[in-house]
């Protein structure tokens, strides 16, 4: 029974980071881009409220998944950390699963 509890704990930790509606959708854009800007994310995801987007990005920063750097013209660039790059295979697996089982 302890094995089951520890396994659930592991899933709980991951879902606390990527288990909401927007976060996996945001992170998928980091799969092919080294740097992503706030406006890019807002345009690519579509339908996300700027406050929600900002809150998700702050949460990802706090979890050490992304880093934020200021660039020219008061713009912010976001990049994956090592921890964030290590998360990409999980997202690729989720994408493959979705591709296989999504209603067409």
N, C-alpha and C positions, 0 to 999 in steps of 0.2 A: 504494500500500500504506500510506503514511503516513496518508492520509485514513481508511482502515479502522481503523487503530490509534487515532487520535484519537477516532473515533466510539465505539469500544469503551470507551475511557477515560471518556467522558461517561456512558455507561450504567453503568459500574462505580461512578462516584461516586454516582449516584442510588440504585443498588441497595445500596450500603453504608449509606445512610440509611434507605431504606424497604423493603429487600429481605428482611426476615424475616417470619415468620408474623403477628406481632401488630401491627407498626407501621402498616401501611396501614389495618387495622381500627380502630385507635385514632384515627388522623388523620381518618377519615371523619366522626367525630362533631364535629369542628371546622368542618365545612362549613356547618352551620346554627346553631352556637352560638358566641358570642363568648368565653364562659368556660365551662370544663368542670372539674369536680372529680374527684379520684382515685376516690371511691366511685361517682360517676356512670359513669366509664369502666369500672370493674370490673363494674358491673351491666349496662351496655349491651353490652359485649363478651361477657361470659359465658365462664366456663371458664378465664380467665387467672389464673394464680397471682399473688398480690399482689407477690411478689418480682420476678417477670418484668415485671409492669406497671411497678413502680418503676424497674427497670433500663431499660426502653424509654423511659420519660419522662425519665430522666436523660440517656440517649443523645440524645434529641430536643432537650433543653436544651443539651447540649454542641455540637450541630450548629447551634444558633441557629434551630431550627424552632419551638420554643415557649419561653415564659417562665413561670416559676413565681412566684407572689406569695402571701404569707401573708395570709389573711383572718381574720375573726372566728372564735373558738372553735378556734384552732390548725388550721384547715383551709387547704388549699392550692388556689389557683385556677391553672389553666393557660390560657394564651392563645397564639394563633399570633403569630409575629413577621411582619415583612414577607416574609422568606424562606419562612416557613411558608405564608403566604397565596399566595405565588407558586407553591407546590407544589400547591395545590388543583385547578387545571385538569388536572394530571397524574392526580390521583386521580379526578376526574370522568370523564376519558377511560377510565381503568381500569374504572370502574363501568359506563360505557356499553358497553364491550367485553364485560364480564361479563354484562350484561343481554342482550346480543345472542346470545352464544354459550353461556351456561350451560345445562346439561341441565335440562330441565323435566319 
